Amino acid sequence: MRAYLDNGTTTQVAKEVLDAMLPYLTEKFGHPLFLYSLGQEAADAVEKSQKTIADTLNARRLEIFL
């Protein structure tokens, strides 16, 4: 069994996070501040992730900065 004891500097990405992020690292890589289709897709994903995080923390979406 391997143990990694330096999570203060980096840590392994959870499989669920990797699965969720992979499309945005490989094919949906538009800049969320621009209005072209890839950018709008990225902006929608940012907004959705803000809402998910806010709901989890019982906060408002605009209180979450990514």
CHARMM internal coordinates of N, CA and C (Angstrom, degrees):
IC EDIT
DIST 1 N 1 CA 1.4593
DIST 1 CA 1 C 1.5206
ANGL 1 N 1 CA 1 C 109.20
DIST 1 C 2 N 1.3286
ANGL 1 CA 1 C 2 N 116.02
DIHE 1 N 1 CA 1 C 2 N 134.15
DIST 2 N 2 CA 1.4579
ANGL 1 C 2 N 2 CA 121.49
DIHE 1 CA 1 C 2 N 2 CA 177.43
DIST 2 CA 2 C 1.5235
ANGL 2 N 2 CA 2 C 109.31
DIHE 1 C 2 N 2 CA 2 C -98.65
DIST 2 C 3 N 1.3281
ANGL 2 CA 2 C 3 N 115.56
DIHE 2 N 2 CA 2 C 3 N 143.13
DIST 3 N 3 CA 1.4663
ANGL 2 C 3 N 3 CA 120.65
DIHE 2 CA 2 C 3 N 3 CA 176.20
DIST 3 CA 3 C 1.5209
ANGL 3 N 3 CA 3 C 108.25
DIHE 2 C 3 N 3 CA 3 C -127.52
DIST 3 C 4 N 1.3072
ANGL 3 CA 3 C 4 N 116.36
DIHE 3 N 3 CA 3 C 4 N 130.03
DIST 4 N 4 CA 1.4655
ANGL 3 C 4 N 4 CA 121.67
DIHE 3 CA 3 C 4 N 4 CA 178.11
DIST 4 CA 4 C 1.5176
ANGL 4 N 4 CA 4 C 107.20
DIHE 3 C 4 N 4 CA 4 C -108.72
DIST 4 C 5 N 1.3240
ANGL 4 CA 4 C 5 N 117.32
DIHE 4 N 4 CA 4 C 5 N 117.43
DIST 5 N 5 CA 1.4547
ANGL 4 C 5 N 5 CA 121.73
DIHE 4 CA 4 C 5 N 5 CA -171.59
DIST 5 CA 5 C 1.5261
ANGL 5 N 5 CA 5 C 113.80
DIHE 4 C 5 N 5 CA 5 C -109.69
DIST 5 C 6 N 1.3294
ANGL 5 CA 5 C 6 N 118.40
DIHE 5 N 5 CA 5 C 6 N 18.52
DIST 6 N 6 CA 1.4606
ANGL 5 C 6 N 6 CA 120.97
DIHE 5 CA 5 C 6 N 6 CA -177.62
DIST 6 CA 6 C 1.5275
ANGL 6 N 6 CA 6 C 110.97
DIHE 5 C 6 N 6 CA 6 C -119.65
DIST 6 C 7 N 1.3291
ANGL 6 CA 6 C 7 N 117.59
DIHE 6 N 6 CA 6 C 7 N 44.58
DIST 7 N 7 CA 1.4618
ANGL 6 C 7 N 7 CA 120.99
DIHE 6 CA 6 C 7 N 7 CA -178.73
DIST 7 CA 7 C 1.5264
ANGL 7 N 7 CA 7 C 112.57
DIHE 6 C 7 N 7 CA 7 C -69.24
DIST 7 C 8 N 1.3263
ANGL 7 CA 7 C 8 N 118.05
DIHE 7 N 7 CA 7 C 8 N -4.74
DIST 8 N 8 CA 1.4580
ANGL 7 C 8 N 8 CA 120.43
DIHE 7 CA 7 C 8 N 8 CA 176.02
DIST 8 CA 8 C 1.5170
ANGL 8 N 8 CA 8 C 112.11
DIHE 7 C 8 N 8 CA 8 C -69.25
DIST 8 C 9 N 1.3093
ANGL 8 CA 8 C 9 N 117.68
DIHE 8 N 8 CA 8 C 9 N -26.81
DIST 9 N 9 CA 1.4642
ANGL 8 C 9 N 9 CA 120.90
DIHE 8 CA 8 C 9 N 9 CA -179.12
DIST 9 CA 9 C 1.5240
ANGL 9 N 9 CA 9 C 112.61
DIHE 8 C 9 N 9 CA 9 C -103.55
DIST 9 C 10 N 1.2903
ANGL 9 CA 9 C 10 N 117.56
DIHE 9 N 9 CA 9 C 10 N -29.12
DIST 10 N 10 CA 1.4632
ANGL 9 C 10 N 10 CA 121.70
DIHE 9 CA 9 C 10 N 10 CA 178.24
DIST 10 CA 10 C 1.5188
ANGL 10 N 10 CA 10 C 108.47
DIHE 9 C 10 N 10 CA 10 C -164.58
DIST 10 C 11 N 1.2865
ANGL 10 CA 10 C 11 N 116.09
DIHE 10 N 10 CA 10 C 11 N 161.04
DIST 11 N 11 CA 1.4589
ANGL 10 C 11 N 11 CA 120.67
DIHE 10 CA 10 C 11 N 11 CA 177.25
DIST 11 CA 11 C 1.5234
ANGL 11 N 11 CA 11 C 108.93
DIHE 10 C 11 N 11 CA 11 C -151.03
DIST 11 C 12 N 1.2857
ANGL 11 CA 11 C 12 N 115.81
DIHE 11 N 11 CA 11 C 12 N 158.31
DIST 12 N 12 CA 1.4596
ANGL 11 C 12 N 12 CA 120.92
DIHE 11 CA 11 C 12 N 12 CA 178.98
DIST 12 CA 12 C 1.5230
ANGL 12 N 12 CA 12 C 109.69
DIHE 11 C 12 N 12 CA 12 C -66.91
DIST 12 C 13 N 1.3099
ANGL 12 CA 12 C 13 N 116.15
DIHE 12 N 12 CA 12 C 13 N 140.22
DIST 13 N 13 CA 1.4570
ANGL 12 C 13 N 13 CA 121.65
DIHE 12 CA 12 C 13 N 13 CA 177.91
DIST 13 CA 13 C 1.5265
ANGL 13 N 13 CA 13 C 108.47
DIHE 12 C 13 N 13 CA 13 C -78.46
DIST 13 C 14 N 1.3191
ANGL 13 CA 13 C 14 N 115.94
DIHE 13 N 13 CA 13 C 14 N 132.86
DIST 14 N 14 CA 1.4590
ANGL 13 C 14 N 14 CA 120.60
DIHE 13 CA 13 C 14 N 14 CA 177.29
DIST 14 CA 14 C 1.5277
ANGL 14 N 14 CA 14 C 109.39
DIHE 13 C 14 N 14 CA 14 C -63.33
DIST 14 C 15 N 1.3166
ANGL 14 CA 14 C 15 N 116.56
DIHE 14 N 14 CA 14 C 15 N 144.30
DIST 15 N 15 CA 1.4647
ANGL 14 C 15 N 15 CA 121.32
DIHE 14 CA 14 C 15 N 15 CA -177.60
DIST 15 CA 15 C 1.5280
ANGL 15 N 15 CA 15 C 111.18
DIHE 14 C 15 N 15 CA 15 C -57.08
DIST 15 C 16 N 1.3273
ANGL 15 CA 15 C 16 N 117.84
DIHE 15 N 15 CA 15 C 16 N -38.95
DIST 16 N 16 CA 1.4617
ANGL 15 C 16 N 16 CA 121.25
DIHE 15 CA 15 C 16 N 16 CA 179.84
DIST 16 CA 16 C 1.5278
ANGL 16 N 16 CA 16 C 111.07
DIHE 15 C 16 N 16 CA 16 C -63.07
DIST 16 C 17 N 1.3224
ANGL 16 CA 16 C 17 N 116.43
DIHE 16 N 16 CA 16 C 17 N -38.36
DIST 17 N 17 CA 1.4649
ANGL 16 C 17 N 17 CA 120.69
DIHE 16 CA 16 C 17 N 17 CA 178.94
DIST 17 CA 17 C 1.5262
ANGL 17 N 17 CA 17 C 109.64
DIHE 16 C 17 N 17 CA 17 C -69.00
DIST 17 C 18 N 1.3205
ANGL 17 CA 17 C 18 N 116.87
DIHE 17 N 17 CA 17 C 18 N -45.50
DIST 18 N 18 CA 1.4608
ANGL 17 C 18 N 18 CA 120.88
DIHE 17 CA 17 C 18 N 18 CA 178.45
DIST 18 CA 18 C 1.5266
ANGL 18 N 18 CA 18 C 110.87
DIHE 17 C 18 N 18 CA 18 C -58.98
DIST 18 C 19 N 1.3233
ANGL 18 CA 18 C 19 N 116.70
DIHE 18 N 18 CA 18 C 19 N -45.45
DIST 19 N 19 CA 1.4687
ANGL 18 C 19 N 19 CA 120.36
DIHE 18 CA 18 C 19 N 19 CA 179.37
DIST 19 CA 19 C 1.5248
ANGL 19 N 19 CA 19 C 111.43
DIHE 18 C 19 N 19 CA 19 C -61.14
DIST 19 C 20 N 1.3382
ANGL 19 CA 19 C 20 N 116.72
DIHE 19 N 19 CA 19 C 20 N -39.98
DIST 20 N 20 CA 1.4634
ANGL 19 C 20 N 20 CA 120.28
DIHE 19 CA 19 C 20 N 20 CA -179.67
DIST 20 CA 20 C 1.5255
ANGL 20 N 20 CA 20 C 111.93
DIHE 19 C 20 N 20 CA 20 C -70.90
DIST 20 C 21 N 1.3295
ANGL 20 CA 20 C 21 N 117.54
DIHE 20 N 20 CA 20 C 21 N -34.97
DIST 21 N 21 CA 1.4618
ANGL 20 C 21 N 21 CA 121.86
DIHE 20 CA 20 C 21 N 21 CA -175.56
DIST 21 CA 21 C 1.5242
ANGL 21 N 21 CA 21 C 113.95
DIHE 20 C 21 N 21 CA 21 C -86.44
DIST 21 C 22 N 1.3031
ANGL 21 CA 21 C 22 N 117.86
DIHE 21 N 21 CA 21 C 22 N -25.57
DIST 22 N 22 CA 1.4664
ANGL 21 C 22 N 22 CA 121.52
DIHE 21 CA 21 C 22 N 22 CA -173.15
DIST 22 CA 22 C 1.5278
ANGL 22 N 22 CA 22 C 113.59
DIHE 21 C 22 N 22 CA 22 C -51.63
DIST 22 C 23 N 1.3243
ANGL 22 CA 22 C 23 N 120.12
DIHE 22 N 22 CA 22 C 23 N -44.75
DIST 23 N 23 CA 1.4760
ANGL 22 C 23 N 23 CA 118.26
DIHE 22 CA 22 C 23 N 23 CA 178.55
DIST 23 CA 23 C 1.5308
ANGL 23 N 23 CA 23 C 112.78
DIHE 22 C 23 N 23 CA 23 C -59.93
DIST 23 C 24 N 1.3306
ANGL 23 CA 23 C 24 N 117.52
DIHE 23 N 23 CA 23 C 24 N -33.49
DIST 24 N 24 CA 1.4646
ANGL 23 C 24 N 24 CA 120.94
DIHE 23 CA 23 C 24 N 24 CA -178.42
DIST 24 CA 24 C 1.5262
ANGL 24 N 24 CA 24 C 112.49
DIHE 23 C 24 N 24 CA 24 C -81.27
DIST 24 C 25 N 1.3110
ANGL 24 CA 24 C 25 N 116.90
DIHE 24 N 24 CA 24 C 25 N -13.56
DIST 25 N 25 CA 1.4678
ANGL 24 C 25 N 25 CA 121.42
DIHE 24 CA 24 C 25 N 25 CA 176.28
DIST 25 CA 25 C 1.5251
ANGL 25 N 25 CA 25 C 111.80
DIHE 24 C 25 N 25 CA 25 C -94.10
DIST 25 C 26 N 1.3325
ANGL 25 CA 25 C 26 N 116.68
DIHE 25 N 25 CA 25 C 26 N -15.69
DIST 26 N 26 CA 1.4626
ANGL 25 C 26 N 26 CA 119.19
DIHE 25 CA 25 C 26 N 26 CA -173.72
DIST 26 CA 26 C 1.5275
ANGL 26 N 26 CA 26 C 114.83
DIHE 25 C 26 N 26 CA 26 C -120.22
DIST 26 C 27 N 1.3379
ANGL 26 CA 26 C 27 N 117.77
DIHE 26 N 26 CA 26 C 27 N -36.27
DIST 27 N 27 CA 1.4648
ANGL 26 C 27 N 27 CA 118.03
DIHE 26 CA 26 C 27 N 27 CA -173.92
DIST 27 CA 27 C 1.5280
ANGL 27 N 27 CA 27 C 114.39
DIHE 26 C 27 N 27 CA 27 C -135.13
DIST 27 C 28 N 1.3172
ANGL 27 CA 27 C 28 N 118.49
DIHE 27 N 27 CA 27 C 28 N -23.63
DIST 28 N 28 CA 1.4717
ANGL 27 C 28 N 28 CA 122.12
DIHE 27 CA 27 C 28 N 28 CA -178.89
DIST 28 CA 28 C 1.5234
ANGL 28 N 28 CA 28 C 109.43
DIHE 27 C 28 N 28 CA 28 C -110.86
DIST 28 C 29 N 1.3084
ANGL 28 CA 28 C 29 N 116.37
DIHE 28 N 28 CA 28 C 29 N 58.51
DIST 29 N 29 CA 1.4606
ANGL 28 C 29 N 29 CA 121.85
DIHE 28 CA 28 C 29 N 29 CA -168.63
DIST 29 CA 29 C 1.5246
ANGL 29 N 29 CA 29 C 113.69
DIHE 28 C 29 N 29 CA 29 C -101.32
DIST 29 C 30 N 1.3087
ANGL 29 CA 29 C 30 N 117.91
DIHE 29 N 29 CA 29 C 30 N 28.06
DIST 30 N 30 CA 1.4580
ANGL 29 C 30 N 30 CA 120.97
DIHE 29 CA 29 C 30 N 30 CA -179.71
DIST 30 CA 30 C 1.5195
ANGL 30 N 30 CA 30 C 112.48
DIHE 29 C 30 N 30 CA 30 C -69.56
DIST 30 C 31 N 1.3094
ANGL 30 CA 30 C 31 N 115.86
DIHE 30 N 30 CA 30 C 31 N 156.66
DIST 31 N 31 CA 1.4635
ANGL 30 C 31 N 31 CA 122.29
DIHE 30 CA 30 C 31 N 31 CA 177.62
DIST 31 CA 31 C 1.5221
ANGL 31 N 31 CA 31 C 108.42
DIHE 30 C 31 N 31 CA 31 C -80.08
DIST 31 C 32 N 1.3322
ANGL 31 CA 31 C 32 N 119.19
DIHE 31 N 31 CA 31 C 32 N 123.41
DIST 32 N 32 CA 1.4550
ANGL 31 C 32 N 32 CA 120.90
DIHE 31 CA 31 C 32 N 32 CA -173.15
DIST 32 CA 32 C 1.5304
ANGL 32 N 32 CA 32 C 115.09
DIHE 31 C 32 N 32 CA 32 C -68.41
DIST 32 C 33 N 1.3199
ANGL 32 CA 32 C 33 N 118.69
DIHE 32 N 32 CA 32 C 33 N -9.49
DIST 33 N 33 CA 1.4621
ANGL 32 C 33 N 33 CA 120.53
DIHE 32 CA 32 C 33 N 33 CA 179.34
DIST 33 CA 33 C 1.5259
ANGL 33 N 33 CA 33 C 113.38
DIHE 32 C 33 N 33 CA 33 C -93.18
DIST 33 C 34 N 1.3324
ANGL 33 CA 33 C 34 N 117.28
DIHE 33 N 33 CA 33 C 34 N -1.10
DIST 34 N 34 CA 1.4572
ANGL 33 C 34 N 34 CA 120.61
DIHE 33 CA 33 C 34 N 34 CA 179.70
DIST 34 CA 34 C 1.5225
ANGL 34 N 34 CA 34 C 110.38
DIHE 33 C 34 N 34 CA 34 C -109.47
DIST 34 C 35 N 1.3256
ANGL 34 CA 34 C 35 N 116.91
DIHE 34 N 34 CA 34 C 35 N 152.11
DIST 35 N 35 CA 1.4604
ANGL 34 C 35 N 35 CA 121.60
DIHE 34 CA 34 C 35 N 35 CA -169.64
DIST 35 CA 35 C 1.5243
ANGL 35 N 35 CA 35 C 115.05
DIHE 34 C 35 N 35 CA 35 C -90.07
DIST 35 C 36 N 1.3317
ANGL 35 CA 35 C 36 N 118.93
DIHE 35 N 35 CA 35 C 36 N -2.37
DIST 36 N 36 CA 1.4625
ANGL 35 C 36 N 36 CA 118.73
DIHE 35 CA 35 C 36 N 36 CA 177.36
DIST 36 CA 36 C 1.5261
ANGL 36 N 36 CA 36 C 108.94
DIHE 35 C 36 N 36 CA 36 C -66.98
DIST 36 C 37 N 1.3361
ANGL 36 CA 36 C 37 N 117.51
DIHE 36 N 36 CA 36 C 37 N 166.41
DIST 37 N 37 CA 1.4680
ANGL 36 C 37 N 37 CA 120.64
DIHE 36 CA 36 C 37 N 37 CA -169.24
DIST 37 CA 37 C 1.5283
ANGL 37 N 37 CA 37 C 113.54
DIHE 36 C 37 N 37 CA 37 C -58.94
DIST 37 C 38 N 1.3368
ANGL 37 CA 37 C 38 N 118.32
DIHE 37 N 37 CA 37 C 38 N -42.68
DIST 38 N 38 CA 1.4725
ANGL 37 C 38 N 38 CA 119.48
DIHE 37 CA 37 C 38 N 38 CA 178.48
DIST 38 CA 38 C 1.5241
ANGL 38 N 38 CA 38 C 110.63
DIHE 37 C 38 N 38 CA 38 C -64.61
DIST 38 C 39 N 1.3244
ANGL 38 CA 38 C 39 N 117.17
DIHE 38 N 38 CA 38 C 39 N -37.71
DIST 39 N 39 CA 1.4537
ANGL 38 C 39 N 39 CA 120.68
DIHE 38 CA 38 C 39 N 39 CA 178.40
DIST 39 CA 39 C 1.5190
ANGL 39 N 39 CA 39 C 111.76
DIHE 38 C 39 N 39 CA 39 C -66.57
DIST 39 C 40 N 1.3182
ANGL 39 CA 39 C 40 N 116.95
DIHE 39 N 39 CA 39 C 40 N -41.71
DIST 40 N 40 CA 1.4619
ANGL 39 C 40 N 40 CA 119.91
DIHE 39 CA 39 C 40 N 40 CA 179.09
DIST 40 CA 40 C 1.5184
ANGL 40 N 40 CA 40 C 111.05
DIHE 39 C 40 N 40 CA 40 C -65.96
DIST 40 C 41 N 1.3235
ANGL 40 CA 40 C 41 N 116.18
DIHE 40 N 40 CA 40 C 41 N -37.41
DIST 41 N 41 CA 1.4664
ANGL 40 C 41 N 41 CA 120.44
DIHE 40 CA 40 C 41 N 41 CA 177.61
DIST 41 CA 41 C 1.5291
ANGL 41 N 41 CA 41 C 109.95
DIHE 40 C 41 N 41 CA 41 C -63.22
DIST 41 C 42 N 1.3201
ANGL 41 CA 41 C 42 N 116.61
DIHE 41 N 41 CA 41 C 42 N -41.39
DIST 42 N 42 CA 1.4599
ANGL 41 C 42 N 42 CA 120.83
DIHE 41 CA 41 C 42 N 42 CA 177.75
DIST 42 CA 42 C 1.5235
ANGL 42 N 42 CA 42 C 110.77
DIHE 41 C 42 N 42 CA 42 C -66.35
DIST 42 C 43 N 1.3309
ANGL 42 CA 42 C 43 N 117.56
DIHE 42 N 42 CA 42 C 43 N -41.38
DIST 43 N 43 CA 1.4692
ANGL 42 C 43 N 43 CA 121.50
DIHE 42 CA 42 C 43 N 43 CA 178.69
DIST 43 CA 43 C 1.5286
ANGL 43 N 43 CA 43 C 110.62
DIHE 42 C 43 N 43 CA 43 C -62.17
DIST 43 C 44 N 1.3182
ANGL 43 CA 43 C 44 N 116.87
DIHE 43 N 43 CA 43 C 44 N -41.39
DIST 44 N 44 CA 1.4612
ANGL 43 C 44 N 44 CA 120.79
DIHE 43 CA 43 C 44 N 44 CA 177.92
DIST 44 CA 44 C 1.5286
ANGL 44 N 44 CA 44 C 110.75
DIHE 43 C 44 N 44 CA 44 C -62.37
DIST 44 C 45 N 1.3296
ANGL 44 CA 44 C 45 N 116.53
DIHE 44 N 44 CA 44 C 45 N -40.39
DIST 45 N 45 CA 1.4615
ANGL 44 C 45 N 45 CA 120.99
DIHE 44 CA 44 C 45 N 45 CA 179.48
DIST 45 CA 45 C 1.5312
ANGL 45 N 45 CA 45 C 111.03
DIHE 44 C 45 N 45 CA 45 C -66.44
DIST 45 C 46 N 1.3358
ANGL 45 CA 45 C 46 N 117.04
DIHE 45 N 45 CA 45 C 46 N -39.39
DIST 46 N 46 CA 1.4650
ANGL 45 C 46 N 46 CA 120.70
DIHE 45 CA 45 C 46 N 46 CA 178.03
DIST 46 CA 46 C 1.5291
ANGL 46 N 46 CA 46 C 109.15
DIHE 45 C 46 N 46 CA 46 C -63.16
DIST 46 C 47 N 1.3249
ANGL 46 CA 46 C 47 N 116.81
DIHE 46 N 46 CA 46 C 47 N -45.92
DIST 47 N 47 CA 1.4655
ANGL 46 C 47 N 47 CA 120.70
DIHE 46 CA 46 C 47 N 47 CA -179.62
DIST 47 CA 47 C 1.5291
ANGL 47 N 47 CA 47 C 111.09
DIHE 46 C 47 N 47 CA 47 C -61.76
DIST 47 C 48 N 1.3170
ANGL 47 CA 47 C 48 N 116.03
DIHE 47 N 47 CA 47 C 48 N -42.83
DIST 48 N 48 CA 1.4652
ANGL 47 C 48 N 48 CA 120.22
DIHE 47 CA 47 C 48 N 48 CA 179.16
DIST 48 CA 48 C 1.5269
ANGL 48 N 48 CA 48 C 110.97
DIHE 47 C 48 N 48 CA 48 C -63.83
DIST 48 C 49 N 1.3224
ANGL 48 CA 48 C 49 N 116.76
DIHE 48 N 48 CA 48 C 49 N -42.08
DIST 49 N 49 CA 1.4703
ANGL 48 C 49 N 49 CA 119.04
DIHE 48 CA 48 C 49 N 49 CA -179.96
DIST 49 CA 49 C 1.5244
ANGL 49 N 49 CA 49 C 110.90
DIHE 48 C 49 N 49 CA 49 C -67.58
DIST 49 C 50 N 1.3388
ANGL 49 CA 49 C 50 N 117.40
DIHE 49 N 49 CA 49 C 50 N -36.89
DIST 50 N 50 CA 1.4636
ANGL 49 C 50 N 50 CA 120.03
DIHE 49 CA 49 C 50 N 50 CA 175.75
DIST 50 CA 50 C 1.5279
ANGL 50 N 50 CA 50 C 110.45
DIHE 49 C 50 N 50 CA 50 C -60.28
DIST 50 C 51 N 1.3196
ANGL 50 CA 50 C 51 N 116.53
DIHE 50 N 50 CA 50 C 51 N -43.66
DIST 51 N 51 CA 1.4615
ANGL 50 C 51 N 51 CA 120.59
DIHE 50 CA 50 C 51 N 51 CA -179.75
DIST 51 CA 51 C 1.5206
ANGL 51 N 51 CA 51 C 111.11
DIHE 50 C 51 N 51 CA 51 C -64.35
DIST 51 C 52 N 1.3230
ANGL 51 CA 51 C 52 N 117.09
DIHE 51 N 51 CA 51 C 52 N -42.76
DIST 52 N 52 CA 1.4607
ANGL 51 C 52 N 52 CA 120.72
DIHE 51 CA 51 C 52 N 52 CA 179.51
DIST 52 CA 52 C 1.5268
ANGL 52 N 52 CA 52 C 110.86
DIHE 51 C 52 N 52 CA 52 C -61.36
DIST 52 C 53 N 1.3251
ANGL 52 CA 52 C 53 N 115.97
DIHE 52 N 52 CA 52 C 53 N -45.82
DIST 53 N 53 CA 1.4645
ANGL 52 C 53 N 53 CA 120.45
DIHE 52 CA 52 C 53 N 53 CA 179.67
DIST 53 CA 53 C 1.5237
ANGL 53 N 53 CA 53 C 110.30
DIHE 52 C 53 N 53 CA 53 C -65.28
DIST 53 C 54 N 1.3346
ANGL 53 CA 53 C 54 N 116.97
DIHE 53 N 53 CA 53 C 54 N -44.53
DIST 54 N 54 CA 1.4648
ANGL 53 C 54 N 54 CA 121.09
DIHE 53 CA 53 C 54 N 54 CA -179.86
DIST 54 CA 54 C 1.5269
ANGL 54 N 54 CA 54 C 110.86
DIHE 53 C 54 N 54 CA 54 C -61.21
DIST 54 C 55 N 1.3162
ANGL 54 CA 54 C 55 N 117.25
DIHE 54 N 54 CA 54 C 55 N -44.55
DIST 55 N 55 CA 1.4631
ANGL 54 C 55 N 55 CA 120.60
DIHE 54 CA 54 C 55 N 55 CA 178.64
DIST 55 CA 55 C 1.5221
ANGL 55 N 55 CA 55 C 110.91
DIHE 54 C 55 N 55 CA 55 C -60.64
DIST 55 C 56 N 1.3251
ANGL 55 CA 55 C 56 N 116.37
DIHE 55 N 55 CA 55 C 56 N -40.55
DIST 56 N 56 CA 1.4631
ANGL 55 C 56 N 56 CA 121.03
DIHE 55 CA 55 C 56 N 56 CA 179.46
DIST 56 CA 56 C 1.5266
ANGL 56 N 56 CA 56 C 111.13
DIHE 55 C 56 N 56 CA 56 C -64.15
DIST 56 C 57 N 1.3271
ANGL 56 CA 56 C 57 N 116.86
DIHE 56 N 56 CA 56 C 57 N -37.77
DIST 57 N 57 CA 1.4648
ANGL 56 C 57 N 57 CA 121.98
DIHE 56 CA 56 C 57 N 57 CA -176.75
DIST 57 CA 57 C 1.5270
ANGL 57 N 57 CA 57 C 113.23
DIHE 56 C 57 N 57 CA 57 C -93.97
DIST 57 C 58 N 1.3394
ANGL 57 CA 57 C 58 N 116.39
DIHE 57 N 57 CA 57 C 58 N 3.31
DIST 58 N 58 CA 1.4611
ANGL 57 C 58 N 58 CA 121.42
DIHE 57 CA 57 C 58 N 58 CA -176.02
DIST 58 CA 58 C 1.5322
ANGL 58 N 58 CA 58 C 110.57
DIHE 57 C 58 N 58 CA 58 C 55.77
DIST 58 C 59 N 1.3137
ANGL 58 CA 58 C 59 N 115.56
DIHE 58 N 58 CA 58 C 59 N 48.73
DIST 59 N 59 CA 1.4659
ANGL 58 C 59 N 59 CA 122.93
DIHE 58 CA 58 C 59 N 59 CA -179.70
DIST 59 CA 59 C 1.5333
ANGL 59 N 59 CA 59 C 108.59
DIHE 58 C 59 N 59 CA 59 C -125.16
DIST 59 C 60 N 1.3230
ANGL 59 CA 59 C 60 N 115.95
DIHE 59 N 59 CA 59 C 60 N 178.53
DIST 60 N 60 CA 1.4667
ANGL 59 C 60 N 60 CA 120.82
DIHE 59 CA 59 C 60 N 60 CA 174.22
DIST 60 CA 60 C 1.5210
ANGL 60 N 60 CA 60 C 108.86
DIHE 59 C 60 N 60 CA 60 C -92.19
DIST 60 C 61 N 1.3328
ANGL 60 CA 60 C 61 N 116.25
DIHE 60 N 60 CA 60 C 61 N 149.55
DIST 61 N 61 CA 1.4655
ANGL 60 C 61 N 61 CA 121.25
DIHE 60 CA 60 C 61 N 61 CA -176.63
DIST 61 CA 61 C 1.5412
ANGL 61 N 61 CA 61 C 111.33
DIHE 60 C 61 N 61 CA 61 C -56.26
DIST 61 C 62 N 1.3193
ANGL 61 CA 61 C 62 N 117.04
DIHE 61 N 61 CA 61 C 62 N -42.22
DIST 62 N 62 CA 1.4659
ANGL 61 C 62 N 62 CA 119.48
DIHE 61 CA 61 C 62 N 62 CA -175.77
DIST 62 CA 62 C 1.5402
ANGL 62 N 62 CA 62 C 113.15
DIHE 61 C 62 N 62 CA 62 C -74.55
DIST 62 C 63 N 1.3285
ANGL 62 CA 62 C 63 N 116.85
DIHE 62 N 62 CA 62 C 63 N -3.83
DIST 63 N 63 CA 1.4658
ANGL 62 C 63 N 63 CA 120.62
DIHE 62 CA 62 C 63 N 63 CA 173.06
DIST 63 CA 63 C 1.5239
ANGL 63 N 63 CA 63 C 111.55
DIHE 62 C 63 N 63 CA 63 C -85.62
DIST 63 C 64 N 1.3186
ANGL 63 CA 63 C 64 N 116.45
DIHE 63 N 63 CA 63 C 64 N -6.98
DIST 64 N 64 CA 1.4679
ANGL 63 C 64 N 64 CA 121.75
DIHE 63 CA 63 C 64 N 64 CA -178.58
DIST 64 CA 64 C 1.5154
ANGL 64 N 64 CA 64 C 108.67
DIHE 63 C 64 N 64 CA 64 C -101.42
DIST 64 C 65 N 1.3159
ANGL 64 CA 64 C 65 N 115.98
DIHE 64 N 64 CA 64 C 65 N 119.16
DIST 65 N 65 CA 1.4690
ANGL 64 C 65 N 65 CA 122.07
DIHE 64 CA 64 C 65 N 65 CA 179.72
DIST 65 CA 65 C 1.5178
ANGL 65 N 65 CA 65 C 108.61
DIHE 64 C 65 N 65 CA 65 C -107.62
DIST 65 C 66 N 1.3149
ANGL 65 CA 65 C 66 N 116.37
DIHE 65 N 65 CA 65 C 66 N 125.54
DIST 66 N 66 CA 1.4623
ANGL 65 C 66 N 66 CA 121.16
DIHE 65 CA 65 C 66 N 66 CA -179.92
DIST 66 CA 66 C 1.5045
ANGL 66 N 66 CA 66 C 110.34
DIHE 65 C 66 N 66 CA 66 C -110.15
END
COOR INIT
IC SEED 1 N 1 CA 1 C
IC BUILD
